[in-house]
Structure formats: structure tokens, C-alpha cells
Amino acid sequence: MLTSYTLAEGRTTVHEGIRAPDELARAVWIDLLNPSPEEERAVQAALHLEIPTREEMQEIESSSRLYREDDALFLTANFLFGVEGGEYGSTAITFVLASSNLVTVRYATPKAFSVFSARCQKAPFLVGSPDGVMLHLFEQIVDRLADVLERIGADMDSASQAAFRSARAKVKANQRDADLREALITLGQVGEVTTRASETLLGLTRILTFVGAEKATAVRKENQALIKTLVRDVRSLADYASFLNNKANFLLDAVLGILNVEQNAIIKTFTVASVALMPPTLIASIYGMNFRHMPELESGWGYPLALLLMVVSAVLPILYFKRKGWL
């Protein structure tokens, strides 16, 4: 889908679909979402730019993601998307910044894009220049990442409190296991989201560093202050994401430790039970032998004595374990 944003008479005009080359050339921002070959050719013909393919966008080397061709900058990074629906992931998005146009090429829709698109229609100054569009869009992405990280931090705190509360409480083992399993799932999701958020912030850092080096020719003077603000915000969010990731790993180790303690307690119970039953089993085995000369078999006190020996031999190990503090 091709969507073009044009500033005319102080208003933002939004058009969808392929337009005439001169009309596309006047668009400040052209957004290509899952573009068809026809849409790519129309943009390339109107702007005289080579739109990178999806395979080229997936390349990870820096020289393939950040480069200049003539007067246009080609900037590619991975961005987090889909956190709201629970099916999150990372998608490569390319920003082609020319002197009169900004082209974005993407194959998924991070929420920041849809929010920024709505804002452009209400605040025309956002599409005053292509570099301004890109930097304001980065601002929206950073704001969105901040909201995601704040929510992830709150979810992690709730999961850790529930896990430790369940570990202390005297509840049934199956309920405690369910709470700990839920905490593990939540912490795993937190680690995945923070990792992908860190990847997004790393990509933004590289783009802003590259644009900062080219700002004399790529960014208008009135927008250059935005770069410093974005760099500062991205750095603070990267530190916070690293903190959340470290905290998630610590809590994950703690929850796994609690599970190990629970499993060890269960194994210890079975071990003590099996050890306590070994002497009675030995006594029962001796008196179960079919030898003719066994005096106890013919006496009246033989059966009660055998039972008493079994009970005593079972109680003595238990008392010994309690004295040692193993029970």
C-alpha cells in the first residue's frame, strides 16, 4: 500500500494509491507498506531513487543499512511491533531521506506509525520537511518504546511479587506450581520484549549517529536540535532496557531457585520415606523365610514382637533425621 502525505495551504493532504509522478514528487512523506512492484516502480520513477528490496533490508552489515547515494540517505533498522496483541516481533524498516522527500519502506505496522500518521493530519507542521517528518517519527517511536518498557517493568514487578508471595504462603503445591509457572512465562516474555526493544534502540542509535554526521547536508538547521534530544532519550531508554533485562534475569534465576527448593523438598520426603521403610522391610523379609527351625514362629509372642521391631526400626531413622534437622 502506498500512502503519500503532502503539505498544501497549511493542511496535510493524505492520498492512498499510485499517483502521477509530479504529484508523488511533491509529497513530503511517502509510506510504502508491503509495496507491490508497481508501487515501487512508481516511487522510483517519480523521485529517481532506488527503493531497496526486502532481501536487501534484511542484511545486517552496517554498510548495507546506513549509506548515502547522491543526495539521499538510506537508513535501515529493526523496530519492535505487535506488543499490544501479544504477537510481537521485529521488522526491518528503511528510511530514504532525500532533499524534498522521505520514503519509508516497511512490511509491518508498529503502533508508532499509525499514531504518527493520525497526528500528521491534525498537526500539519509535522510534515513541514522530510527530515522533520523522520525525526518527529523517531520521537514517536521513542515515546512508544518508553510506554512499552514502563508496562513491562510493571508486569515484571507484579510477577515477582506474586511468585515470592506464593513461595511464602502455605498453599497447596499445585497452586504454588501454577503461580511459579505463570511467573516464569511472564519473565520470559519480559526478557524477549526488552531484548527486541534494545535492538530497536541500538538501530536508532546507529541511525542518529549517521544522520548526525551528515546533518550539515541532510537536516535543516531548525531540526538539528531534535537529534541531540533524541540521542539523549534513546541513551536513557537503552540504559533502562538493560536494567530491566538484568532484573528479569535475576528474577528468573530466583524463581528457578524456588522451584529447585520445592523439588528438593519433595525428593527429600520420598528419600526419607524409603530409608525409613528399609529396616521394616528387612525384618518382614527375614520372618517371611520358610525355614523349619525359626523359634519365633512357634511362640505366641513372635508375631507381636515382629510388628514391634518393624515399628521401632521405622521410627528410629525418622527421629535421627529430625535431630539432624533434615526434616
Long-range contacts (C-beta under 8 A, 24 or more apart in sequence): 1-32, 1-33, 1-34, 1-35, 1-39, 2-30, 2-31, 2-32, 2-35, 2-39, 2-42, 2-43, 3-30, 3-31, 3-33, 3-117, 4-29, 4-30, 4-31, 5-29, 5-30, 5-31, 5-117, 5-120, 5-127, 5-133, 6-127, 7-124, 7-127, 7-128, 10-124, 11-124, 12-120, 12-121, 12-124, 12-126, 12-127, 14-117, 14-120, 14-121, 18-42, 21-45, 21-46, 22-46, 25-100, 25-101, 27-101, 28-100, 28-101, 28-102, 28-127, 28-128, 28-129, 28-130, 28-133, 29-101, 29-102, 29-103, 29-104, 29-120, 29-127, 29-130, 29-133, 30-101, 30-102, 30-103, 30-104, 31-103, 31-104, 31-106, 31-113, 31-117, 32-103, 32-104, 32-105, 32-106, 33-106, 33-107, 33-109, 34-107, 35-105, 43-103, 47-98, 47-101, 47-103, 49-96, 49-98, 49-103, 51-96, 51-103, 51-105, 52-76, 52-94, 52-96, 52-105, 54-92, 54-107, 57-92, 57-93, 57-94, 57-105, 58-92, 62-206, 65-206, 66-206, 66-207, 66-210, 68-214, 71-98, 71-99, 71-217, 72-96, 72-97, 72-98, 73-97, 73-210, 73-211, 73-214, 73-218, 75-207, 75-210, 75-211, 76-203, 77-200, 77-202, 77-203, 77-204, 77-206, 77-207, 78-196, 78-199, 78-200, 78-203, 79-110, 79-141, 79-200, 79-203, 80-110, 80-145, 80-148, 80-193, 80-196, 80-197, 80-199, 80-200, 81-108, 81-109, 81-110, 81-111, 82-108, 83-111, 83-148, 83-193, 84-111, 88-192, 88-193, 88-196, 89-196, 90-196, 90-199, 90-200, 95-134, 95-207, 97-130, 97-131, 97-134, 97-211, 97-218, 98-130, 99-130, 100-130, 101-130, 102-130, 102-131, 102-133, 102-134, 104-137, 110-141, 110-144, 111-144, 112-137, 112-140, 112-141, 112-143, 112-144, 113-137, 115-140, 115-144, 116-140, 129-220, 129-223, 131-218, 131-219, 131-220, 131-223, 132-220, 132-222, 132-223, 132-226, 135-219, 135-223, 135-226, 135-227, 135-230, 136-226, 138-204, 138-207, 138-208, 138-230, 139-226, 139-229, 139-230, 139-233, 141-200, 141-204, 142-204, 142-230, 142-233, 142-234, 142-237, 145-197, 145-200, 145-201, 145-237, 146-233, 146-237, 148-193, 148-197, 149-194, 149-197, 149-237, 149-240, 149-241, 149-244, 152-190, 152-193, 152-194, 152-197, 152-244, 153-244, 155-186, 155-189, 155-190, 156-186, 156-187, 156-190, 156-244, 156-247, 156-248, 156-251, 158-186, 159-183, 159-186, 159-187, 159-190, 159-251, 160-187, 160-251, 160-254, 160-255, 163-251, 163-254, 163-255, 163-258, 164-254, 164-258, 167-258, 173-262, 173-266, 176-262, 177-262, 180-255, 180-258, 180-259, 180-262, 183-251, 183-255, 184-252, 184-255, 184-256, 187-248, 187-251, 187-252, 187-255, 188-252, 190-244, 190-248, 191-245, 191-248, 191-249, 191-252, 194-241, 194-244, 194-245, 194-248, 195-245, 197-237, 197-241, 198-238, 198-241, 198-242, 198-245, 201-234, 201-237, 201-238, 201-241, 202-238, 204-230, 204-234, 205-231, 205-234, 205-235, 205-238, 208-234, 268-326, 272-317, 272-318, 272-321, 272-326, 272-327, 275-317, 276-314, 276-317, 276-318, 277-314, 279-310, 279-313, 279-314, 279-316, 279-317, 280-309, 280-310, 280-311, 280-313, 280-314, 282-313, 283-309, 283-310, 283-313, 284-310
